[in-house]
């Protein structure tokens, strides 16, 4: 299998349970909920995505012919020979992520996490699964380590996912793409997240700290 990667980089995880943890991010190209083209955004199932996942022209992006090739490249970003940590993201990483790649990563002493929309099957040998449901999409993953919901979404209220068995539940404020200035809209949705978490304490607030402290 050839893996198509938009970008890879070493940074701190900015949100969710592992916020602040050093991680290599591997962003796969492609998504099943939006083409990534602005002309298609309004009709997309996920219309608020703020990520470029089209093509392989990003930082350290490219095509990798084997799982071993990609695993070796990911390992090269880790600063020493200690246990490493990679977050597979997208787009939708489940479209490309497979058992072979996870096995190759484990052989190189790398823990594997995924951030998925939950609409496609994922390898069984992942170390950490984060599911982030989007809009009206059908989530087929019913058990995960972390459920992270962008909020508010009219078609994806938190109670819709009460059946999902998750160790941790986070609400993340939505970016309102209908506003020319995102900051006021972000303040409103952050307040909505706070209020919901206070009224439903099984949920916790997750902020994009990498944007707050201005790192990749």
One Martini backbone bead per residue (centre of mass of N, CA, C, O) as a GRO file, in nm:
protein
  216
    1UNK     BB    1   0.096   0.035   0.021
    2UNK     BB    2   0.026   0.373  -0.037
    3UNK     BB    3   0.114   0.668   0.135
    4UNK     BB    4  -0.057   0.980   0.190
    5UNK     BB    5   0.114   1.284   0.285
    6UNK     BB    6   0.094   1.608   0.379
    7UNK     BB    7   0.225   1.601   0.686
    8UNK     BB    8   0.519   1.646   0.914
    9UNK     BB    9   0.567   1.685   1.280
   10UNK     BB   10   0.719   1.830   1.570
   11UNK     BB   11   0.539   1.859   1.887
   12UNK     BB   12   0.264   1.966   2.066
   13UNK     BB   13  -0.006   1.877   2.199
   14UNK     BB   14  -0.307   2.094   2.199
   15UNK     BB   15  -0.533   1.866   2.273
   16UNK     BB   16  -0.682   1.711   2.509
   17UNK     BB   17  -0.545   1.466   2.698
   18UNK     BB   18  -0.240   1.520   2.552
   19UNK     BB   19  -0.184   1.790   2.638
   20UNK     BB   20   0.169   1.877   2.601
   21UNK     BB   21   0.264   1.640   2.437
   22UNK     BB   22   0.495   1.501   2.269
   23UNK     BB   23   0.470   1.489   1.898
   24UNK     BB   24   0.402   1.321   1.606
   25UNK     BB   25   0.267   1.440   1.307
   26UNK     BB   26   0.038   1.261   1.079
   27UNK     BB   27  -0.096   1.381   0.775
   28UNK     BB   28  -0.339   1.280   0.589
   29UNK     BB   29  -0.492   1.249   0.306
   30UNK     BB   30  -0.807   1.301   0.303
   31UNK     BB   31  -1.181   1.282   0.296
   32UNK     BB   32  -1.534   1.183   0.363
   33UNK     BB   33  -1.664   1.498   0.443
   34UNK     BB   34  -1.442   1.651   0.254
   35UNK     BB   35  -1.250   1.768  -0.014
   36UNK     BB   36  -1.099   2.068   0.058
   37UNK     BB   37  -1.277   2.256  -0.107
   38UNK     BB   38  -1.425   2.559  -0.091
   39UNK     BB   39  -1.665   2.503  -0.297
   40UNK     BB   40  -1.763   2.251  -0.089
   41UNK     BB   41  -1.823   2.343   0.205
   42UNK     BB   42  -2.137   2.404   0.229
   43UNK     BB   43  -2.201   2.077   0.149
   44UNK     BB   44  -2.064   1.960   0.379
   45UNK     BB   45  -2.061   1.772   0.659
   46UNK     BB   46  -1.780   1.926   0.710
   47UNK     BB   47  -1.764   2.294   0.727
   48UNK     BB   48  -1.523   2.372   0.972
   49UNK     BB   49  -1.259   2.313   0.866
   50UNK     BB   50  -0.892   2.413   0.940
   51UNK     BB   51  -0.761   2.201   0.725
   52UNK     BB   52  -0.492   2.094   0.521
   53UNK     BB   53  -0.542   1.775   0.312
   54UNK     BB   54  -0.424   1.845   0.029
   55UNK     BB   55  -0.205   1.654  -0.072
   56UNK     BB   56   0.189   1.642  -0.058
   57UNK     BB   57   0.306   1.966  -0.004
   58UNK     BB   58   0.394   1.961   0.273
   59UNK     BB   59   0.557   1.920   0.548
   60UNK     BB   60   0.708   1.625   0.482
   61UNK     BB   61   0.569   1.528   0.247
   62UNK     BB   62   0.421   1.233   0.074
   63UNK     BB   63   0.513   0.917  -0.062
   64UNK     BB   64   0.470   0.575   0.072
   65UNK     BB   65   0.521   0.239  -0.011
   66UNK     BB   66   0.569   0.165   0.296
   67UNK     BB   67   0.545   0.115   0.628
   68UNK     BB   68   0.851   0.133   0.686
   69UNK     BB   69   0.905   0.404   0.554
   70UNK     BB   70   0.715   0.573   0.733
   71UNK     BB   71   0.816   0.488   1.012
   72UNK     BB   72   1.107   0.588   0.977
   73UNK     BB   73   1.033   0.885   0.933
   74UNK     BB   74   0.889   0.933   1.199
   75UNK     BB   75   1.126   0.851   1.388
   76UNK     BB   76   1.324   1.088   1.291
   77UNK     BB   77   1.176   1.316   1.475
   78UNK     BB   78   1.283   1.194   1.716
   79UNK     BB   79   1.532   1.302   1.955
   80UNK     BB   80   1.543   0.994   2.054
   81UNK     BB   81   1.538   0.647   2.196
   82UNK     BB   82   1.274   0.675   2.306
   83UNK     BB   83   0.960   0.670   2.359
   84UNK     BB   84   0.720   0.730   2.128
   85UNK     BB   85   0.481   0.968   1.955
   86UNK     BB   86   0.191   0.932   1.744
   87UNK     BB   87  -0.032   1.130   1.532
   88UNK     BB   88  -0.305   1.041   1.348
   89UNK     BB   89  -0.431   1.240   1.079
   90UNK     BB   90  -0.622   1.508   0.909
   91UNK     BB   91  -0.857   1.441   0.788
   92UNK     BB   92  -0.892   1.080   0.734
   93UNK     BB   93  -0.696   0.826   0.856
   94UNK     BB   94  -0.879   0.562   0.811
   95UNK     BB   95  -0.825   0.545   0.492
   96UNK     BB   96  -0.501   0.437   0.556
   97UNK     BB   97  -0.488   0.308   0.814
   98UNK     BB   98  -0.298   0.019   0.935
   99UNK     BB   99  -0.159  -0.258   1.072
  100UNK     BB  100   0.121  -0.237   0.938
  101UNK     BB  101   0.194   0.044   1.050
  102UNK     BB  102   0.166  -0.013   1.351
  103UNK     BB  103   0.376  -0.241   1.361
  104UNK     BB  104   0.613  -0.065   1.260
  105UNK     BB  105   0.601   0.134   1.496
  106UNK     BB  106   0.641  -0.066   1.733
  107UNK     BB  107   0.927  -0.163   1.641
  108UNK     BB  108   1.018   0.160   1.696
  109UNK     BB  109   0.894   0.264   1.967
  110UNK     BB  110   0.580   0.361   1.895
  111UNK     BB  111   0.314   0.528   1.978
  112UNK     BB  112  -0.042   0.509   1.876
  113UNK     BB  113  -0.248   0.765   1.746
  114UNK     BB  114  -0.590   0.883   1.682
  115UNK     BB  115  -0.781   1.115   1.467
  116UNK     BB  116  -1.130   1.065   1.426
  117UNK     BB  117  -1.468   1.057   1.296
  118UNK     BB  118  -1.584   0.741   1.313
  119UNK     BB  119  -1.673   0.619   1.003
  120UNK     BB  120  -1.429   0.416   1.024
  121UNK     BB  121  -1.230   0.169   1.042
  122UNK     BB  122  -0.989   0.051   1.280
  123UNK     BB  123  -0.724  -0.050   1.414
  124UNK     BB  124  -0.666  -0.267   1.690
  125UNK     BB  125  -0.342  -0.165   1.759
  126UNK     BB  126  -0.400   0.082   1.902
  127UNK     BB  127  -0.329   0.303   2.180
  128UNK     BB  128  -0.511   0.558   2.069
  129UNK     BB  129  -0.857   0.681   2.063
  130UNK     BB  130  -0.994   0.953   1.875
  131UNK     BB  131  -1.322   1.092   1.860
  132UNK     BB  132  -1.476   1.323   1.600
  133UNK     BB  133  -1.769   1.418   1.539
  134UNK     BB  134  -1.964   1.500   1.228
  135UNK     BB  135  -2.255   1.588   1.215
  136UNK     BB  136  -2.449   1.348   1.026
  137UNK     BB  137  -2.262   1.137   1.066
  138UNK     BB  138  -2.181   0.795   1.093
  139UNK     BB  139  -2.096   0.636   1.382
  140UNK     BB  140  -1.909   0.320   1.431
  141UNK     BB  141  -1.767   0.398   1.686
  142UNK     BB  142  -1.823   0.270   2.039
  143UNK     BB  143  -1.508   0.278   2.125
  144UNK     BB  144  -1.291   0.484   2.334
  145UNK     BB  145  -1.070   0.703   2.489
  146UNK     BB  146  -1.169   0.966   2.311
  147UNK     BB  147  -1.414   1.229   2.315
  148UNK     BB  148  -1.428   1.487   2.055
  149UNK     BB  149  -1.636   1.778   2.046
  150UNK     BB  150  -1.756   1.997   1.841
  151UNK     BB  151  -1.886   2.318   1.972
  152UNK     BB  152  -2.160   2.369   1.817
  153UNK     BB  153  -2.384   2.116   1.668
  154UNK     BB  154  -2.686   2.066   1.537
  155UNK     BB  155  -2.623   1.746   1.437
  156UNK     BB  156  -2.417   1.720   1.719
  157UNK     BB  157  -2.507   1.647   1.999
  158UNK     BB  158  -2.385   1.506   2.280
  159UNK     BB  159  -2.631   1.302   2.338
  160UNK     BB  160  -2.587   1.131   2.073
  161UNK     BB  161  -2.310   0.996   2.233
  162UNK     BB  162  -2.384   0.820   2.491
  163UNK     BB  163  -2.314   0.523   2.375
  164UNK     BB  164  -2.028   0.591   2.394
  165UNK     BB  165  -1.734   0.441   2.501
  166UNK     BB  166  -1.551   0.663   2.723
  167UNK     BB  167  -1.305   0.792   2.925
  168UNK     BB  168  -1.321   1.068   2.758
  169UNK     BB  169  -1.471   1.411   2.749
  170UNK     BB  170  -1.481   1.667   2.490
  171UNK     BB  171  -1.506   2.019   2.436
  172UNK     BB  172  -1.484   2.217   2.131
  173UNK     BB  173  -1.468   2.506   1.994
  174UNK     BB  174  -1.605   2.662   1.735
  175UNK     BB  175  -1.567   2.773   1.412
  176UNK     BB  176  -1.711   3.051   1.249
  177UNK     BB  177  -1.728   3.066   0.894
  178UNK     BB  178  -1.950   3.308   0.868
  179UNK     BB  179  -1.729   3.486   0.984
  180UNK     BB  180  -1.489   3.720   0.941
  181UNK     BB  181  -1.466   3.717   1.253
  182UNK     BB  182  -1.365   3.464   1.474
  183UNK     BB  183  -1.331   3.562   1.767
  184UNK     BB  184  -1.621   3.622   1.867
  185UNK     BB  185  -1.730   3.338   1.799
  186UNK     BB  186  -1.535   3.187   1.987
  187UNK     BB  187  -1.639   3.308   2.250
  188UNK     BB  188  -1.923   3.196   2.233
  189UNK     BB  189  -1.850   2.887   2.212
  190UNK     BB  190  -1.689   2.875   2.472
  191UNK     BB  191  -1.926   2.946   2.661
  192UNK     BB  192  -2.099   2.705   2.576
  193UNK     BB  193  -1.903   2.489   2.674
  194UNK     BB  194  -1.891   2.571   2.968
  195UNK     BB  195  -2.193   2.541   3.030
  196UNK     BB  196  -2.217   2.242   2.955
  197UNK     BB  197  -2.006   2.129   3.152
  198UNK     BB  198  -2.142   2.231   3.413
  199UNK     BB  199  -2.417   2.068   3.348
  200UNK     BB  200  -2.205   1.824   3.225
  201UNK     BB  201  -1.941   1.675   3.400
  202UNK     BB  202  -1.847   1.451   3.183
  203UNK     BB  203  -1.750   1.708   3.058
  204UNK     BB  204  -1.475   1.878   2.896
  205UNK     BB  205  -1.250   2.124   2.827
  206UNK     BB  206  -1.107   2.205   2.496
  207UNK     BB  207  -0.821   2.366   2.383
  208UNK     BB  208  -0.617   2.530   2.138
  209UNK     BB  209  -0.306   2.576   2.255
  210UNK     BB  210  -0.133   2.606   1.993
  211UNK     BB  211  -0.275   2.879   1.922
  212UNK     BB  212  -0.223   3.040   2.181
  213UNK     BB  213   0.112   2.981   2.161
  214UNK     BB  214   0.210   2.960   1.864
  215UNK     BB  215   0.209   2.659   1.738
  216UNK     BB  216   0.202   2.371   1.531
   0.00000   0.00000   0.00000
